[in-house]
Amino acid sequence: MSTLERNLRQIENIIQLKGQGKVNLIAVSKTRTTEEIRKLSNLGQRDFGENKVQELLSKVDELPKNIRWHLIGHLQRNKVKIVIPYVHLIHSVDSLKLLEEINREALKIQKVVDCLLQVFIATEETKYGLSSTELTEILNVLPQLNNVRICGLMGMASNSQDENKVRDEFRVLKGIFEEVKTRYPVIASNLTILSMGMSGDYEIAIEEGSNMIRVGSLLFGER
Ligand SMILES: *Cc1c(COP(=O)(O)O)cnc(C)c1O
């Protein structure tokens, strides 16, 4: 068994154990070659995550069409148009202006684009994400945006060795997720995805209710 396959099976095992199999693994393939991605794809992995638009587009062409591409990194408004035809899910909607742009471009190509709202939960200033106020603002104007579908929330915990801190941050996001479902019953049936957890903290994230994890280095090795 290759290292790649061993890594994949190990993560799948933990998903079975801790998440009763109800957690979707996104293989974060940023900086990885198309050959590495193809190998993982041949092992049955279908969902891949990229954080840069250009890199995602260059890989789409060369790889099997059944791959579902997730955009997980900050998206600039001027890149929306070129990426939305190819993207399965945008995890990183971090402003109303961005969401409006996605809606506008999606309308032009007669598509409804699936998105997650990225919520700021960490204590680090470098991380992107919506504040509670911005989140509410977006949820209130959603009825006017017919070409985007909000499927859930995404968040990144602080890059910290302190497990309790990380766990608390995930717990906050899970709380917001449940609250949004209660307060916005019209869209609640679409709100099925809670994307949280990376290589260093995905087990904690699953314990705290994540059902979509984004794992790179634990699968492919250090970048
Ligand atoms: C790079 C990245 C990941 C994966 O990071 P690893 O630590 O390699 O698992 C997950 N989410 C986002 C948004 C990323 O940019």
The ligand as an SDF file (V2000), in Angstrom:
LIG
                    3D

 15 15  0  0  0  0  0  0  0  0999 V2000
   -4.4100   24.7580    3.2190 C   0  0  0  0  0  0  0  0  0  0  0  0
   -5.7910   24.7580    3.7540 C   0  0  0  0  0  0  0  0  0  0  0  0
   -6.3160   23.6350    4.4040 C   0  0  0  0  0  0  0  0  0  0  0  0
   -5.5430   22.3460    4.6360 C   0  0  0  0  0  0  0  0  0  0  0  0
   -4.4340   22.5470    5.4470 O   0  0  0  0  0  0  0  0  0  0  0  0
   -3.6070   21.3050    6.0260 P   0  0  0  0  0  0  0  0  0  0  0  0
   -3.0790   21.7870    7.3120 O   0  0  0  0  0  0  0  0  0  0  0  0
   -2.5550   21.0130    5.0130 O   0  0  0  0  0  0  0  0  0  0  0  0
   -4.5390   20.1660    6.1820 O   0  0  0  0  0  0  0  0  0  0  0  0
   -7.6310   23.6850    4.8440 C   0  0  0  0  0  0  0  0  0  0  0  0
   -8.3820   24.7840    4.6770 N   0  0  0  0  0  0  0  0  0  0  0  0
   -7.9140   25.8820    4.0620 C   0  0  0  0  0  0  0  0  0  0  0  0
   -8.8070   27.0570    3.9130 C   0  0  0  0  0  0  0  0  0  0  0  0
   -6.6040   25.9140    3.5830 C   0  0  0  0  0  0  0  0  0  0  0  0
   -6.1420   27.0080    2.9810 O   0  0  0  0  0  0  0  0  0  0  0  0
  1  2  1  0
  2  3  1  0
  2 14  2  0
  3  4  1  0
  3 10  2  0
  4  5  1  0
  5  6  1  0
  6  7  2  0
  6  8  1  0
  6  9  1  0
 10 11  1  0
 11 12  2  0
 12 13  1  0
 12 14  1  0
 14 15  1  0
M  END
$$$$
